[in-house]
């Protein structure tokens, strides 16, 4: 008997960077060592603003995401295939 894994929520977040992202991080790190302080402050503030906007959008998406009952909740029976 083949059973589907239970749908217990969203997938785990991806916290690892891709190889390309790792390379870009290294390039940014090297460039920051020579950057002007005012440029760093400007970039930091812009990135922080983007983080806040992203967080607001994720929160809004989660609040408005439609909630569908699982098969078990809807039928009272465990789904098997």
KAFEN-V882531 format. One record per residue. N is the residue number from 1. PSI is psi as a letter, one per 20 degrees, with the letter a starting at -180 (999 if undefined). D_LAST is the distance of its C-alpha to the last C-alpha in Angstrom with 2 decimals. Layout:
# KAFEN-V882531
n=(N	N)
psi=(PSI	PSI)
d_last=(D_LAST	D_LAST)
This chain:
# KAFEN-V882531
n=(1	2	3	4	5	6	7	8	9	10	11	12	13	14	15	16	17	18	19	20	21	22	23	24	25	26	27	28	29	30	31	32	33	34	35	36	37	38	39	40	41	42	43	44	45	46	47	48	49	50	51	52	53	54	55	56	57	58	59	60	61	62	63	64	65	66	67	68	69	70	71	72	73	74	75	76	77	78	79	80	81)
psi=(p	o	p	q	q	p	o	j	a	r	q	q	q	p	i	q	q	r	g	g	h	g	g	h	g	g	g	g	g	g	h	h	h	j	q	q	g	h	g	g	g	g	g	g	h	g	h	g	g	h	g	g	g	g	g	g	g	g	g	g	g	g	h	i	p	q	o	p	q	r	g	g	h	h	h	j	q	p	p	q	999)
d_last=(7.13	5.69	5.71	7.01	10.67	12.13	14.30	17.62	20.04	21.65	21.79	24.77	27.99	29.43	32.83	33.77	36.02	35.64	38.38	40.08	40.03	41.52	44.27	45.01	45.25	47.79	49.77	49.85	50.93	53.74	54.87	54.96	57.47	59.96	59.07	61.43	60.64	60.76	58.19	55.85	56.30	55.59	52.38	51.26	51.86	50.00	46.97	47.05	47.16	44.12	42.24	43.16	42.12	38.76	38.19	39.19	36.81	33.83	34.78	35.08	31.71	29.99	31.96	31.10	27.42	25.45	23.43	20.25	18.74	15.32	12.66	13.63	17.25	17.07	15.33	15.95	12.46	10.06	6.96	3.78	0.00)
